[in-house]
Amino acid sequence: MRRFVGFITLLFVNLQLFSQEVNRVVSLAPSITDNIYLVGGENKLVGCTSYCIPAINDGKEQVGSAINVNVEKIFSLRPDLVLTTGLTKPQDISALKKLGIRVEVMETPKSFDQICEQTLQIARFVGSGKNAVEIVEDAKQKVAEIKEKSKGLKPEKVLFQIGASPVFVAIKNTFLDDYITFCNSENMAGELTSGSMSRESVVLKNPDVIIIAEMGGFGKEEKKVWERYSSVSAVQKKKIFLISSETSCSPSPVNFVSALEDVYKFITQ
């Protein structure tokens, strides 16, 4: 393991020759901004979205949201690199590229492993590879410890809700599913290809645990709604929980570990 970490560190040192040209970065997603701060690259961040709270608190320039960006404002910041996700409109990405701005589109990670890979990639862009390797390895160790503790747990049927009207839930092939399976439990929506569910179908599946992302306060109202369904196992066991959307839905290694610790606590409570 030490030899592997040493190799990765050396690889990042070599790749920093590439990243030295990147001194001004604009982030168009809160998760990307979180990772930039996580690996210590915030000094290179010159622009962010209106949802990137740490960057806004640091006085970074706001350039819109991930979906609606101000191309002219981004251009005025003279970035060497814009990091974004698939939420940004293709025409805006095209406009930025036509202005001679380098744009890298980061795909939404589908697993904890992909979250770690993306953090390393972002670190490479901002020249913070060594920090990122240490952060990722620490997160992997903590995740492994929780998975080991979970092996003896009785599997529970878990519903992880991330939206309402209609009910929107975590499905397989998402990093949210990892929270459940890493705790030796079953994602109640695991067989779905779309995350949309009716309340009636949730009641029929009868989850043992319901976890609701806060998402701007809607979680509290959803918790009250679910508590009216007295036939549901999670209601009878008083196992309906709110989880921070800032940690559970914003993929970075540290956020993932924090959310996984919460999910483990909810399942074992």
C-alpha positions in Angstrom: 0.0 0.0 0.0 2.8 2.4 0.9 4.5 1.7 -2.4 1.2 2.4 -4.3 0.7 5.7 -2.4 4.2 6.6 -3.2 3.7 5.9 -6.9 0.5 8.0 -7.0 2.2 10.9 -5.2 5.1 10.8 -7.7 2.6 10.7 -10.6 0.9 13.8 -9.2 4.2 15.6 -8.8 5.0 15.0 -12.5 1.5 16.1 -13.5 1.9 19.3 -11.6 4.0 20.5 -14.6 0.7 20.6 -16.4 -1.3 22.2 -13.6 1.2 25.0 -13.1 -0.4 26.8 -16.0 -3.7 26.8 -14.2 -3.7 29.7 -11.8 -7.3 31.0 -12.2 -10.2 28.5 -11.9 -14.0 29.0 -12.1 -16.2 26.3 -10.6 -19.7 25.8 -11.8 -20.8 23.2 -9.2 -20.9 23.2 -5.4 -19.4 19.7 -5.3 -16.4 20.8 -7.4 -15.9 23.8 -5.2 -16.0 21.6 -2.1 -13.3 19.4 -3.6 -11.2 22.4 -4.6 -11.3 23.6 -0.9 -10.8 20.0 0.3 -7.5 19.6 -1.5 -6.3 23.1 -0.7 -6.7 24.8 -4.1 -9.0 27.6 -3.1 -6.3 30.2 -3.7 -6.7 29.5 -7.4 -10.5 29.8 -7.4 -11.7 33.1 -8.8 -15.4 32.3 -9.6 -18.2 30.1 -8.4 -21.9 29.6 -8.4 -24.4 31.2 -6.1 -24.7 27.8 -4.2 -20.9 27.5 -3.4 -21.2 28.8 0.2 -17.6 28.5 1.3 -16.4 30.3 -1.8 -19.0 33.1 -1.4 -18.0 33.5 2.2 -14.4 34.0 1.0 -15.5 36.7 -1.4 -15.2 34.7 -4.6 -17.0 36.2 -7.6 -20.4 34.6 -8.4 -21.1 33.7 -12.0 -24.6 32.3 -11.8 -25.7 28.7 -11.2 -24.6 25.4 -12.7 -27.6 25.6 -15.1 -27.7 29.4 -15.8 -24.2 30.8 -16.1 -23.1 34.3 -17.0 -20.7 33.7 -19.8 -19.6 37.4 -19.9 -18.9 37.4 -16.2 -16.8 34.2 -16.5 -14.8 35.7 -19.4 -14.2 38.9 -17.4 -12.5 36.8 -14.7 -9.8 35.6 -17.2 -9.9 31.9 -16.0 -7.3 29.4 -17.2 -9.9 26.7 -16.5 -13.6 26.3 -16.0 -14.7 23.1 -14.2 -18.4 22.2 -14.6 -20.8 19.3 -14.7 -23.4 18.1 -17.2 -26.0 20.5 -15.7 -24.4 23.4 -17.6 -26.1 24.1 -20.9 -24.1 22.8 -23.9 -24.5 26.2 -25.6 -22.8 27.9 -22.7 -20.0 25.4 -22.7 -19.6 26.0 -26.4 -19.6 29.8 -25.9 -16.8 29.6 -23.3 -14.7 27.4 -25.6 -15.2 29.8 -28.5 -13.8 32.5 -26.2 -10.7 30.4 -25.8 -11.4 29.2 -22.3 -10.6 25.7 -21.4 -13.6 23.8 -20.0 -13.5 20.4 -18.3 -16.9 18.7 -17.8 -16.9 16.4 -14.7 -19.4 13.6 -14.8 -21.5 12.9 -11.7 -19.8 10.1 -9.7 -21.7 6.9 -9.5 -19.9 5.3 -6.6 -17.5 6.1 -3.7 -14.6 5.0 -5.8 -15.5 7.4 -8.6 -15.8 10.2 -6.0 -12.3 9.5 -5.0 -11.1 9.4 -8.6 -12.7 12.7 -9.3 -11.2 14.4 -6.3 -7.8 13.2 -7.5 -8.5 14.6 -10.9 -9.6 18.0 -9.6 -6.5 18.1 -7.4 -4.4 17.5 -10.5 -6.0 20.5 -12.2 -5.2 22.8 -9.3 -1.8 21.3 -8.4 -2.7 19.8 -5.0 -2.0 16.1 -5.8 -0.2 15.2 -2.6 -2.9 16.6 -0.3 -5.5 14.7 -2.3 -3.8 11.4 -2.1 -3.7 11.6 1.7 -7.3 12.7 1.9 -8.5 9.9 -0.3 -6.5 7.2 1.5 -7.9 8.4 4.8 -11.5 8.4 3.5 -11.0 4.9 2.1 -9.7 3.6 5.4 -12.7 5.0 7.3 -15.2 3.6 4.8 -13.5 0.2 5.1 -13.9 0.3 8.9 -17.6 1.0 8.6 -18.1 -1.8 6.1 -16.3 -4.2 8.4 -18.5 -3.1 11.4 -21.6 -3.5 9.2 -20.9 -7.2 8.3 -22.7 -8.5 11.4 -25.7 -6.2 11.1 -29.2 -7.5 10.3 -30.0 -6.2 6.8 -32.7 -3.5 6.7 -34.8 -2.2 3.9 -33.8 1.4 3.4 -35.5 4.2 1.5 -33.2 7.2 0.8 -35.3 10.2 -0.4 -33.7 13.1 -2.1 -36.8 14.9 -3.6 -40.5 15.4 -3.3 -43.5 16.0 -5.5 -43.1 13.3 -6.7 -41.1 11.3 -4.2 -37.6 10.9 -5.7 -35.2 8.3 -4.2 -31.7 6.9 -4.6 -31.4 4.0 -7.0 -28.6 1.6 -7.9 -25.5 2.8 -9.8 -25.4 6.0 -7.7 -23.1 6.9 -4.9 -26.1 7.3 -2.7 -26.8 3.6 -3.0 -23.3 3.0 -1.6 -24.4 4.5 1.7 -27.0 1.8 2.1 -25.1 -1.3 0.7 -21.9 -0.4 2.6 -24.0 -0.7 5.8 -25.0 -4.3 4.8 -28.6 -3.2 4.0 -30.9 -3.2 1.0 -31.8 -0.3 -1.1 -35.6 -0.6 -1.3 -35.6 1.2 -4.6 -32.7 -0.9 -5.9 -34.6 -2.4 -8.8 -35.9 0.9 -10.2 -34.4 2.4 -13.3 -35.8 5.9 -12.4 -35.8 7.5 -9.0 -39.5 8.5 -9.1 -41.9 6.7 -6.8 -45.5 7.1 -5.6 -46.2 7.1 -1.9 -48.4 4.1 -2.4 -45.6 2.0 -3.9 -43.3 3.0 -1.0 -46.0 1.9 1.5 -46.3 -1.4 -0.3 -42.6 -2.0 -0.2 -42.7 -1.2 3.6 -39.2 0.2 4.3 -37.6 -0.4 7.7 -35.7 2.9 7.6 -36.5 6.1 5.8 -33.7 8.7 5.3 -34.6 12.1 3.9 -32.1 14.6 2.6 -32.9 18.0 4.0 -32.7 19.8 0.6 -33.6 23.4 1.6 -36.0 22.4 4.4 -38.4 20.2 2.5 -37.1 17.2 4.5 -38.9 18.3 7.7 -42.2 18.5 5.9 -41.6 15.1 4.3 -40.8 13.5 7.6 -44.2 14.8 9.0 -46.0 13.3 5.9 -44.4 9.9 6.3 -45.2 9.8 10.0 -48.9 9.6 9.1 -48.4 6.2 7.5 -48.7 4.2 10.6 -48.6 0.8 8.8 -45.0 1.4 7.6 -42.3 -0.4 9.5 -40.1 2.7 9.6 -42.9 4.7 11.2 -43.6 2.0 13.8 -39.9 1.7 14.7 -39.5 5.6 14.7 -36.7 5.2 12.2 -37.4 8.2 9.9 -34.3 10.4 9.8 -33.1 13.7 8.2 -29.6 13.8 6.8 -27.6 16.9 5.7 -27.9 17.4 1.9 -24.6 19.3 2.0 -22.7 16.1 3.0 -24.9 13.3 1.5 -25.6 14.9 -1.9 -22.3 16.8 -2.5 -19.8 14.2 -3.6 -16.3 14.5 -2.0 -14.5 11.8 0.0 -14.9 13.7 3.3 -18.6 14.4 2.7 -19.2 10.8 1.8 -17.6 9.5 5.0 -19.6 12.0 7.1 -22.9 10.9 5.4 -22.0 7.2 5.7 -21.4 7.6 9.4 -24.8 9.1 9.7 -26.5 6.3 7.7 -24.7 3.7 9.8 -26.0 5.4 13.0 -29.5 5.6 11.6 -29.6 1.9 10.7 -28.2 0.7 14.0 -30.2 3.1 16.2 
